[in-house]
Amino acid sequence: MLENTVNLEKLLLRKDEYNRIWVLLEMFMESIIPVSMLVIASGETGSGKTTLAKKIMLDATSTWKNLRTIYLDTESDNRRGLFAVLQKAWNLNGYSAVEILHTLEDSKNKFLIVIDNAESIADKGFARDLSKISEGFPNGGFFLLVIFGSKTIPFDVLNVSPPSYFVYFSSYGPSEIRMILDSFLSGIESSPLDDEALNVISVASGGDASLALSILKLASSISGGRPICKKHVLEALRKISENPFICNINRINDLHAKVILKVLSQYPQGIRLRKLFEEYSRTCIDSGIKPLKYTQLWKRIRILEKKTLLDFRVVNLGRGRAGIVRTSCLNGETAS
């Protein structure tokens, strides 16, 4: 079945962006003068940032024997803060930030550290922590690739010590989306997706490769093994529009964010923030998950809003103002 062949990690590699970051990594590894580098990557969801980072890590470890790689997906870790996730990744619980960096530096290796979904930990101290690495350790050894899942970078980049570089990932074009979908269909003898259906997915995804593959997977399920046509794709889009949770759940790793979206999927017209907190807490407890406190939940909502996975608005309800939360549909639109 087609749905079993869809792997959301297998996106089209962004060659230009890959080459830019790879050149910087080569400069870092081959520099005679000790140096640490910071590369900040930003762009819309599904534009290939994580796939590119993992490809660079794989290629780098086979190219340089004295390079160690650390991949941190902050959404998968309940602990917040740059050095908190470094503590867990390097099994250095209880160590201070300076002790962590000294320990890594003393290993005589160089480090490629990828921080994915960095908006989850990008508070006011994030820029300070990044600067601490480059300023406090002039002997170098740290190449940080920091990935943000949106166009905007939620901290003042001017406060980050150089050398720092910025790489923006634009959304995929329709022709690129078609290439991505074709790559998943190439192993099938007779293509199960006709050109008209392929065009609809390419346009509806809005350049989001993850979304395009999710639509393809759902349309395949609807077709029941028959060749996928425009009718199946439109039915898939209708289902996603009615219940964005079907699609959004595949785009996040954070367990609490998934619970939030699951609750919101039951209220397509929106739900008051206070009621969302109550429903979220109840769902967590029923599932054996320790719920977040109200302030922590609010931070998660803001992160999901930046990812255009939900929408938060303050509305006038006659007796007063209230915060209403709704899930987002395709391309950041909100359920009506």
Backbone torsions as a table, in degrees:
resi	resn	phi	psi	omega
1	MET	NA	145.9	-177.9
2	LEU	-61.9	-37.8	-175.8
3	GLU	-60.7	-23.8	179.0
4	ASN	-81.4	-11.1	-179.4
5	THR	-95.4	-9.2	-175.3
6	VAL	-82.2	117.3	178.7
7	ASN	-120.3	110.7	-174.0
8	LEU	-66.8	-13.9	178.7
9	GLU	-80.6	-18.7	-173.1
10	LYS	-90.8	71.3	-179.6
11	LEU	-98.2	162.7	178.3
12	LEU	-64.3	125.8	-177.9
13	LEU	-69.5	131.5	176.9
14	ARG	-82.0	99.0	-170.6
15	LYS	-67.4	-42.2	-179.1
16	ASP	-63.4	-46.0	179.8
17	GLU	-66.3	-38.7	177.2
18	TYR	-59.3	-47.6	-177.5
19	ASN	-63.3	-38.6	179.4
20	ARG	-62.7	-45.9	-178.7
21	ILE	-71.5	-36.7	-179.3
22	TRP	-64.7	-39.8	177.6
23	VAL	-61.0	-42.0	177.8
24	LEU	-64.0	-40.1	179.1
25	LEU	-65.7	-38.6	176.1
26	GLU	-62.4	-43.0	177.2
27	MET	-59.6	-42.3	-180.0
28	PHE	-63.6	-45.5	-175.6
29	MET	-73.5	-32.4	-173.0
30	GLU	-102.2	1.4	-178.6
31	SER	-68.4	132.5	176.0
32	ILE	-73.9	-35.1	178.5
33	ILE	-84.2	127.4	179.2
34	PRO	-58.2	134.9	-177.8
35	VAL	-155.6	146.1	168.4
36	SER	-112.0	149.4	-177.2
37	MET	-129.4	150.2	175.8
38	LEU	-126.3	125.0	175.5
39	VAL	-118.8	123.4	179.5
40	ILE	-106.4	118.2	179.4
41	ALA	-108.6	131.9	178.8
42	SER	-138.0	160.5	-179.5
43	GLY	158.2	169.2	-176.4
44	GLU	-66.1	158.7	175.0
45	THR	-58.5	138.9	177.3
46	GLY	79.6	18.6	-179.5
47	SER	-98.7	7.7	171.1
48	GLY	94.0	14.1	-176.3
49	LYS	-66.6	-49.6	-178.0
50	THR	-66.2	-41.5	178.7
51	THR	-59.9	-43.8	179.1
52	LEU	-63.4	-43.7	-178.7
53	ALA	-61.2	-42.9	-179.5
54	LYS	-68.3	-33.8	176.6
55	LYS	-66.4	-41.8	178.0
56	ILE	-63.1	-42.3	178.7
57	MET	-61.0	-43.3	-179.5
58	LEU	-63.8	-46.3	-178.8
59	ASP	-68.4	-36.4	-176.8
60	ALA	-67.4	-41.0	-178.9
61	THR	-66.9	-28.0	177.8
62	SER	-84.6	-15.2	-178.8
63	THR	-92.8	-40.0	-176.8
64	TRP	-123.2	121.1	-177.6
65	LYS	-77.1	-20.6	-178.7
66	ASN	-96.3	17.0	179.0
67	LEU	-108.6	130.0	175.1
68	ARG	-110.5	141.4	-178.0
69	THR	-114.4	142.3	176.2
70	ILE	-131.5	123.8	177.4
71	TYR	-110.2	122.4	-178.5
72	LEU	-118.8	112.7	172.4
73	ASP	-99.5	101.0	-172.2
74	THR	-65.5	-22.6	179.1
75	GLU	-71.6	-23.3	-178.5
76	SER	-88.9	-1.3	-176.5
77	ASP	-118.1	125.1	-179.6
78	ASN	-71.2	-18.6	-179.6
79	ARG	-85.4	136.2	-174.9
80	ARG	-108.3	153.5	179.8
81	GLY	107.5	142.3	-176.1
82	LEU	-58.0	-48.6	-175.2
83	PHE	-78.5	-20.5	174.3
84	ALA	-65.8	-42.6	179.6
85	VAL	-74.4	-29.9	174.7
86	LEU	-66.8	-37.5	176.5
87	GLN	-55.8	-47.8	-177.0
88	LYS	-69.6	-41.5	-177.3
89	ALA	-63.7	-34.7	-175.1
90	TRP	-106.7	9.8	178.5
91	ASN	55.9	49.0	-178.5
92	LEU	-121.9	42.4	179.7
93	ASN	-59.3	133.7	-179.7
94	GLY	94.6	-12.9	178.9
95	TYR	-81.4	146.5	175.0
96	SER	-77.7	170.4	179.4
97	ALA	-58.8	-45.0	-179.1
98	VAL	-64.7	-40.7	179.6
99	GLU	-65.0	-37.7	178.0
100	ILE	-61.5	-49.0	-177.6
101	LEU	-66.8	-37.7	176.6
102	HIS	-62.6	-41.2	-179.9
103	THR	-62.8	-44.3	178.6
104	LEU	-66.6	-41.1	-178.7
105	GLU	-65.1	-38.8	-178.0
106	ASP	-69.0	-13.9	-179.6
107	SER	-72.8	-8.4	178.9
108	LYS	68.2	9.6	175.6
109	ASN	-99.9	162.7	167.8
110	LYS	-99.0	154.6	-172.9
111	PHE	-127.4	131.0	169.0
112	LEU	-103.5	111.3	-177.1
113	ILE	-112.2	116.2	177.7
114	VAL	-101.1	123.3	178.0
115	ILE	-112.1	102.4	-176.5
116	ASP	-92.4	152.2	-177.5
117	ASN	52.9	47.0	-172.3
118	ALA	-64.8	-18.2	179.2
119	GLU	-61.6	-19.5	179.7
120	SER	-69.1	-22.8	-178.3
121	ILE	-123.6	7.5	-175.1
122	ALA	-83.4	68.5	175.8
123	ASP	-90.7	-166.6	-176.1
124	LYS	-63.7	-26.2	-178.0
125	GLY	-88.3	-2.8	-174.9
126	PHE	-65.4	-47.3	179.0
127	ALA	-61.6	-37.8	178.2
128	ARG	-63.1	-41.4	179.6
129	ASP	-64.9	-40.8	178.4
130	LEU	-64.2	-40.9	179.2
131	SER	-65.6	-33.5	-179.7
132	LYS	-60.6	-34.2	-179.7
133	ILE	-68.4	-47.0	-175.7
134	SER	-78.0	-34.0	-178.6
135	GLU	-83.1	-40.0	-174.6
136	GLY	-78.9	-15.2	-177.1
137	PHE	-131.2	73.7	-175.9
138	PRO	-65.0	-16.0	178.2
139	ASN	-74.1	-6.1	174.4
140	GLY	77.5	-165.8	178.3
141	GLY	114.1	-3.0	-177.2
142	PHE	-123.8	120.7	173.5
143	PHE	-113.0	110.0	-176.8
144	LEU	-104.0	124.8	173.2
145	LEU	-110.1	107.4	-174.6
146	VAL	-105.1	122.2	-173.1
147	ILE	-111.2	126.2	175.2
148	PHE	-111.7	134.7	-176.2
149	GLY	-87.4	34.6	178.0
150	SER	-157.0	173.1	179.4
151	LYS	-68.2	-38.7	-174.0
152	THR	-87.3	149.7	176.5
153	ILE	-107.3	115.8	-169.3
154	PRO	-81.2	38.0	171.3
155	PHE	-157.6	164.7	-175.8
156	ASP	-78.0	105.6	-176.7
157	VAL	-67.1	-18.7	179.5
158	LEU	-69.7	-17.6	178.9
159	ASN	-86.0	-2.3	-179.3
160	VAL	-93.1	129.6	-177.9
161	SER	-69.7	142.1	175.9
162	PRO	-71.4	166.6	-0.8
163	PRO	-81.2	129.1	177.3
164	SER	-132.4	147.0	-175.6
165	TYR	-134.1	153.8	-175.8
166	PHE	-127.1	133.6	179.0
167	VAL	-128.8	121.9	179.5
168	TYR	-103.5	132.5	178.8
169	PHE	-101.9	111.6	175.8
170	SER	-77.5	160.6	177.8
171	SER	-65.6	154.1	176.6
172	TYR	-66.3	144.4	173.4
173	GLY	-80.6	164.8	-179.8
174	PRO	-54.4	-39.4	-179.4
175	SER	-67.5	-35.3	178.3
176	GLU	-69.5	-39.4	176.7
177	ILE	-60.6	-41.0	178.0
178	ARG	-61.2	-40.8	179.0
179	MET	-63.8	-40.0	179.2
180	ILE	-63.7	-46.5	179.8
181	LEU	-64.9	-39.9	179.0
182	ASP	-61.6	-35.0	-178.4
183	SER	-64.3	-29.2	178.4
184	PHE	-81.8	-18.7	-178.1
185	LEU	-99.4	-6.5	-172.8
186	SER	-64.9	-26.8	-178.2
187	GLY	-86.4	2.9	-178.7
188	ILE	-102.2	129.4	-173.0
189	GLU	-56.0	-53.2	177.2
190	SER	-113.3	120.2	-174.2
191	SER	-55.6	125.5	-178.9
192	PRO	-84.0	6.9	-175.3
193	LEU	-129.6	118.3	-179.1
194	ASP	-80.5	166.8	-173.6
195	ASP	-61.8	-38.2	-178.5
196	GLU	-64.7	-42.4	177.8
197	ALA	-65.3	-38.7	179.0
198	LEU	-62.5	-40.8	179.0
199	ASN	-64.7	-40.9	-179.7
200	VAL	-62.6	-44.3	179.3
201	ILE	-63.6	-42.3	-178.4
202	SER	-59.5	-42.3	-179.1
203	VAL	-74.9	-44.6	-175.2
204	ALA	-65.9	-29.8	-177.1
205	SER	-72.5	-19.2	178.3
206	GLY	61.1	28.8	178.8
207	GLY	88.3	4.2	179.5
208	ASP	-94.8	107.1	-176.0
209	ALA	-66.0	-38.1	178.4
210	SER	-61.8	-42.0	178.9
211	LEU	-65.6	-42.1	179.6
212	ALA	-59.4	-42.4	-179.8
213	LEU	-70.0	-33.8	177.0
214	SER	-66.6	-40.6	177.0
215	ILE	-62.4	-43.5	179.4
216	LEU	-60.7	-43.0	-179.2
217	LYS	-63.7	-44.3	-179.2
218	LEU	-67.9	-40.8	178.3
219	ALA	-63.0	-36.4	177.5
220	SER	-64.0	-41.1	178.7
221	SER	-64.1	-39.3	179.9
222	ILE	-67.4	-35.7	-177.0
223	SER	-70.3	-19.5	178.4
224	GLY	65.7	32.6	178.3
225	GLY	92.5	-9.7	176.8
226	ARG	-80.7	162.6	176.5
227	PRO	-54.4	134.9	-176.6
228	ILE	-79.9	127.2	178.9
229	CYS	-119.6	180.0	-178.1
230	LYS	-57.6	-37.1	-179.3
231	LYS	-59.4	-41.9	-179.7
232	HIS	-67.6	-38.9	179.8
233	VAL	-66.6	-43.6	179.2
234	LEU	-63.3	-36.4	176.9
235	GLU	-66.5	-38.6	177.1
236	ALA	-63.3	-42.3	179.0
237	LEU	-65.1	-36.9	177.9
238	ARG	-63.7	-43.9	179.7
239	LYS	-63.2	-41.0	179.5
240	ILE	-66.9	-39.1	179.0
241	SER	-63.4	-39.4	180.0
242	GLU	-74.9	-31.1	-178.2
243	ASN	-142.5	82.2	-177.5
244	PRO	-59.0	-19.0	178.8
245	PHE	-57.0	-31.5	180.0
246	ILE	-56.3	-41.4	-176.1
247	CYS	-91.3	-45.6	-173.4
248	ASN	-64.2	-28.5	-176.3
249	ILE	-62.9	-25.0	179.8
250	ASN	-84.9	-4.5	-173.7
251	ARG	-103.6	1.7	-177.8
252	ILE	-134.9	155.9	179.6
253	ASN	-112.3	-19.7	-176.2
254	ASP	-70.2	123.6	-176.6
255	LEU	-61.7	-41.9	-178.5
256	HIS	-68.3	-36.4	177.1
257	ALA	-63.9	-37.3	178.2
258	LYS	-64.4	-39.1	178.5
259	VAL	-65.8	-41.0	178.6
260	ILE	-58.7	-47.6	-179.0
261	LEU	-67.4	-33.3	178.0
262	LYS	-64.0	-42.4	178.1
263	VAL	-65.1	-45.0	-178.1
264	LEU	-63.8	-29.3	-179.9
265	SER	-63.6	-20.2	179.2
266	GLN	-86.7	-6.0	-179.1
267	TYR	-131.9	73.1	-176.1
268	PRO	-60.6	-24.8	179.4
269	GLN	-85.7	-5.0	179.6
270	GLY	109.1	161.5	-177.8
271	ILE	-144.3	144.1	177.7
272	ARG	-64.3	147.5	-176.4
273	LEU	-59.0	-42.9	-179.6
274	ARG	-63.7	-42.0	178.6
275	LYS	-67.6	-36.3	176.4
276	LEU	-59.5	-43.0	179.1
277	PHE	-60.9	-42.3	-180.0
278	GLU	-65.4	-45.8	-179.8
279	GLU	-66.4	-40.7	178.4
280	TYR	-61.0	-47.5	-179.0
281	SER	-61.5	-42.0	-179.8
282	ARG	-64.6	-42.6	179.8
283	THR	-64.2	-41.3	178.5
284	CYS	-61.3	-48.1	-178.3
285	ILE	-62.1	-42.5	178.6
286	ASP	-63.6	-27.3	-178.1
287	SER	-96.3	3.8	179.6
288	GLY	76.2	25.2	-179.5
289	ILE	-109.7	136.1	176.8
290	LYS	-74.6	116.2	-175.9
291	PRO	-71.5	153.7	175.1
292	LEU	-75.2	156.8	172.9
293	LYS	-75.7	169.1	-172.3
294	TYR	-57.8	-45.7	-178.6
295	THR	-64.0	-40.5	178.7
296	GLN	-65.8	-38.6	177.4
297	LEU	-62.7	-41.8	179.7
298	TRP	-60.8	-39.7	177.6
299	LYS	-63.2	-40.2	178.2
300	ARG	-63.0	-40.2	179.7
301	ILE	-62.0	-41.9	179.7
302	ARG	-64.9	-37.5	178.0
303	ILE	-65.1	-45.1	179.2
304	LEU	-65.5	-32.1	177.3
305	GLU	-67.1	-40.3	178.0
306	LYS	-64.1	-29.9	177.5
307	LYS	-83.5	3.3	-178.4
308	THR	59.3	29.1	177.3
309	LEU	-91.8	-16.4	173.9
310	LEU	-150.6	171.6	-177.3
311	ASP	-131.4	132.2	177.1
312	PHE	-119.0	128.8	178.8
313	ARG	-139.2	147.9	173.2
314	VAL	-97.2	122.4	-176.3
315	VAL	-123.2	157.2	177.7
316	ASN	-93.2	116.5	-176.9
317	LEU	-102.9	17.4	178.3
318	GLY	93.9	-55.7	179.7
319	ARG	-91.6	3.6	-179.1
320	GLY	152.5	178.8	-179.5
321	ARG	-97.5	148.0	-178.9
322	ALA	-146.3	148.7	176.3
323	GLY	-84.8	126.5	-179.8
324	ILE	-114.5	132.1	179.9
325	VAL	-115.1	133.2	177.4
326	ARG	-136.5	152.8	174.8
327	THR	-75.9	153.7	175.9
328	SER	-93.2	148.4	177.7
329	CYS	-96.6	-141.1	-178.0
330	LEU	-71.8	139.6	173.6
331	ASN	55.6	34.8	173.4
332	GLY	83.0	0.2	177.4
333	GLU	-73.5	151.9	-179.3
334	THR	-101.0	152.4	179.9
335	ALA	-63.3	138.4	-178.2
336	SER	-100.6	NA	NA
